[in-house]
Amino acid sequence: MEQRFAKESRCYKTSRVFPTDVNNHNTLFGGKLMAYIDDIASISASKHCRRSVVTASTDSVDFLFPIRPTDSVCLESFVTYTGKSSMEVFVKVMTEDLKTAERRIAATSFLTFVALDENKKPVPVPQVVPETEEEKRLNETAEDRAEFRRIRREKSKNFSGHLTTKFPWE
Ligand SMILES: CC(C)(COP(=O)(O)OP(=O)(O)OC[C@H]1O[C@@H](n2cnc3c(N)ncnc32)[C@H](O)[C@@H]1OP(=O)(O)O)[C@@H](O)C(=O)NCCC(=O)NCCS
């Protein structure tokens, strides 16, 4: 089976927090950060498989600290685990206070992408090979997260089966 190192999918993105990016508390709007996370993670997934990819799921985004206009926001992402056609991507969000140089992990997230062929069908991806301690730790713990996702997906499917598509005015 074809293999690729986790580092081959690694991406970084650093941004300022502009006035148009903040919420009522003058900290980075959560939706903006989620868009950054999906964006960078999809690039890691594409670099890993060199195919079209779609986001299958986002486990959660844990906002650990507010991000202030005086911070720079640096996102790092890489593929941590691969199934047959799916890839788990880890995103770490770090902030740096531009005056004091204080750094924090402001958020973390795991996302799953699926590689698609020309007919938009799932297609096998290369197996990821972790090398650093952090990559290995994330790879070793990935099967538990994948199992949790499988159960959650089944529950979501069952749950949506009980929902109506009727609009309130109909
Ligand atoms: C994701 C999608 C392609 C899966 O297609 P499918 O026909 O259900 O495919 P399968 O059930 O064979 O699953 C394919 C792989 O996706 C994984 N997968 C599917 N849904 C998943 C989910 N919600 N979370 C995590 N993994 C998921 C499966 O575990 C499987 O992994 P594997 O091949 O590594 O074993 C399909 O559900 C889809 O197109 N969803 C919409 C995606 C989208 O529009 N995203 C937002 C915009 S990019």
PDBQT file of the ligand as one rigid body, heavy atoms in Angstrom, charges set to zero:
ROOT
HETATM    1  C1  LIG A 201     -18.632  11.866   3.407  1.00  0.00    +0.000 C 
HETATM    2  C2  LIG A 201     -19.331  11.055   2.299  1.00  0.00    +0.000 C 
HETATM    3  C3  LIG A 201     -18.544  11.242   0.994  1.00  0.00    +0.000 C 
HETATM    4  C4  LIG A 201     -19.309   9.583   2.715  1.00  0.00    +0.000 C 
HETATM    5  O1  LIG A 201     -19.915   8.876   1.680  1.00  0.00    +0.000 OA
HETATM    6  P1  LIG A 201     -20.621   7.459   1.901  1.00  0.00    +0.000 P 
HETATM    7  O2  LIG A 201     -21.194   7.020   0.614  1.00  0.00    +0.000 OA
HETATM    8  O3  LIG A 201     -21.493   7.549   3.106  1.00  0.00    +0.000 OA
HETATM    9  O4  LIG A 201     -19.363   6.562   2.124  1.00  0.00    +0.000 OA
HETATM   10  P2  LIG A 201     -19.054   5.397   3.154  1.00  0.00    +0.000 P 
HETATM   11  O5  LIG A 201     -20.147   5.094   4.110  1.00  0.00    +0.000 OA
HETATM   12  O6  LIG A 201     -18.537   4.297   2.294  1.00  0.00    +0.000 OA
HETATM   13  O7  LIG A 201     -17.857   6.015   3.986  1.00  0.00    +0.000 OA
HETATM   14  C5  LIG A 201     -16.643   6.346   3.360  1.00  0.00    +0.000 C 
HETATM   15  C6  LIG A 201     -15.662   6.703   4.439  1.00  0.00    +0.000 C 
HETATM   16  O8  LIG A 201     -16.091   7.898   5.069  1.00  0.00    +0.000 OA
HETATM   17  C7  LIG A 201     -16.143   7.710   6.472  1.00  0.00    +0.000 C 
HETATM   18  N1  LIG A 201     -17.235   8.541   6.973  1.00  0.00    +0.000 N 
HETATM   19  C8  LIG A 201     -18.452   8.694   6.441  1.00  0.00    +0.000 A 
HETATM   20  N2  LIG A 201     -19.175   9.549   7.169  1.00  0.00    +0.000 NA
HETATM   21  C9  LIG A 201     -18.390   9.938   8.194  1.00  0.00    +0.000 A 
HETATM   22  C10 LIG A 201     -18.553  10.816   9.293  1.00  0.00    +0.000 A 
HETATM   23  N3  LIG A 201     -19.700  11.471   9.507  1.00  0.00    +0.000 N 
HETATM   24  N4  LIG A 201     -17.513  11.001  10.137  1.00  0.00    +0.000 NA
HETATM   25  C11 LIG A 201     -16.353  10.357   9.944  1.00  0.00    +0.000 A 
HETATM   26  N5  LIG A 201     -16.127   9.512   8.913  1.00  0.00    +0.000 NA
HETATM   27  C12 LIG A 201     -17.133   9.307   8.059  1.00  0.00    +0.000 A 
HETATM   28  C13 LIG A 201     -16.411   6.249   6.652  1.00  0.00    +0.000 C 
HETATM   29  O9  LIG A 201     -16.031   5.815   7.930  1.00  0.00    +0.000 OA
HETATM   30  C14 LIG A 201     -15.546   5.664   5.557  1.00  0.00    +0.000 C 
HETATM   31  O10 LIG A 201     -14.207   5.653   5.993  1.00  0.00    +0.000 OA
HETATM   32  P3  LIG A 201     -13.143   4.541   5.446  1.00  0.00    +0.000 P 
HETATM   33  O11 LIG A 201     -13.279   4.471   3.947  1.00  0.00    +0.000 OA
HETATM   34  O12 LIG A 201     -11.816   5.096   5.844  1.00  0.00    +0.000 OA
HETATM   35  O13 LIG A 201     -13.479   3.258   6.105  1.00  0.00    +0.000 OA
HETATM   36  C15 LIG A 201     -20.817  11.520   2.094  1.00  0.00    +0.000 C 
HETATM   37  O14 LIG A 201     -21.552  11.267   3.276  1.00  0.00    +0.000 OA
HETATM   38  C16 LIG A 201     -20.941  12.992   1.755  1.00  0.00    +0.000 C 
HETATM   39  O15 LIG A 201     -20.716  13.386   0.591  1.00  0.00    +0.000 OA
HETATM   40  N6  LIG A 201     -21.280  13.837   2.730  1.00  0.00    +0.000 N 
HETATM   41  C17 LIG A 201     -21.387  15.284   2.491  1.00  0.00    +0.000 C 
HETATM   42  C18 LIG A 201     -19.999  15.917   2.533  1.00  0.00    +0.000 C 
HETATM   43  C19 LIG A 201     -20.080  17.414   2.449  1.00  0.00    +0.000 C 
HETATM   44  O16 LIG A 201     -20.867  17.938   1.676  1.00  0.00    +0.000 OA
HETATM   45  N7  LIG A 201     -19.242  18.108   3.243  1.00  0.00    +0.000 N 
HETATM   46  C20 LIG A 201     -19.321  19.515   3.440  1.00  0.00    +0.000 C 
HETATM   47  C21 LIG A 201     -18.785  20.314   2.356  1.00  0.00    +0.000 C 
HETATM   48  S1  LIG A 201     -17.182  19.907   1.845  1.00  0.00    +0.000 SA
ENDROOT
TORSDOF 0
